[in-house]
């Protein structure tokens, strides 16, 4: 199937297409199909005859090359082989990446779970142990094709896209353009204070929705955004609340993390910088996907006057936060 600029990216991915794709792999579907919560890709739970259901992820066309997807699969497989609780793609007919009618997809074991309780310090320490193991392995070799998380890819480029494509309302453009430039200046200062930091293979999008918890502990899913970057990128999204709360939470995470990996405390200068970059990247991500009908339906508040007013205020807060001292690393 060939996509054009005017064609929604998943226009041809009908239920029949999804089921036929899985059947073509040699798995016999039983007709049950449940769409799971995903916007970047399309993810389904699919019933299999005389077996447990599987989960299939259909990749957004043209986002990643086959080789970049192969790096994602190899990284998660490497983690699984080290007995780190992740969910790698299944190898079927000697491959983890499959193609059907122009759509690329991977098949995964279905794993249930609930969101972790990130306000529980024991939970944070447990997560810290596994993040330390992920990063210890991630530091052994670099990605060759997956992009990095840095001020260019997550800040300068997204900002340019939003301005060049007219997403900022005319009466707010000057304010947003000014405060976003100030924010990037603040990011630059944070990186200068951090100095040289290591860039390792990361999960890249390690928020609570990508961590599933069972009575046996956590497991990590969806390595679709795995990238290179500083270790703190996979840790700061577990922090919330006021500064005092985040200090306690960070100490709990590090209690587990440093059992398996060394942490460069200078990376704490990057916490608010990375938060700022994520805010800019998120707005551009929504804008870049606006031709996908799923996005206006799921995010009706995007690109409204109120949305951009809130982003101006949000970035102003980040400009101030980036000039505050970093979180203290208690006990280390």
Secondary structure, 3 states (H helix, E strand, C coil): CCCCCCCCCCCCCCHHHHHHHHHHCCCCEEEEEEECCCCCCEEEEEEECCEEEEEEEECCCCCCCHHHHHHHHHHHHHHHHCCCCECCECCECCECCEEECCEEEEEEECCCCEECCCCCHHHHHHHHHHHHHHHHHHCCCCCCCCCECCHHHHHHHHHHHHHHCCCCCHHHHHHHHHHHHHHHHHHHHHHHHHCCCCCEECCCCCCHHHEEEECCEEEECCCCCCCEECHHHHCHHHCCCCHHHHHHHHHHHHHHHCCCCCCCHHHHHHHHHHHHHHHHHHHHHHHHCCCCHHHHHHCCCCCCHHHHHHHHHHHHHHHHHCCCCCCCCCCC
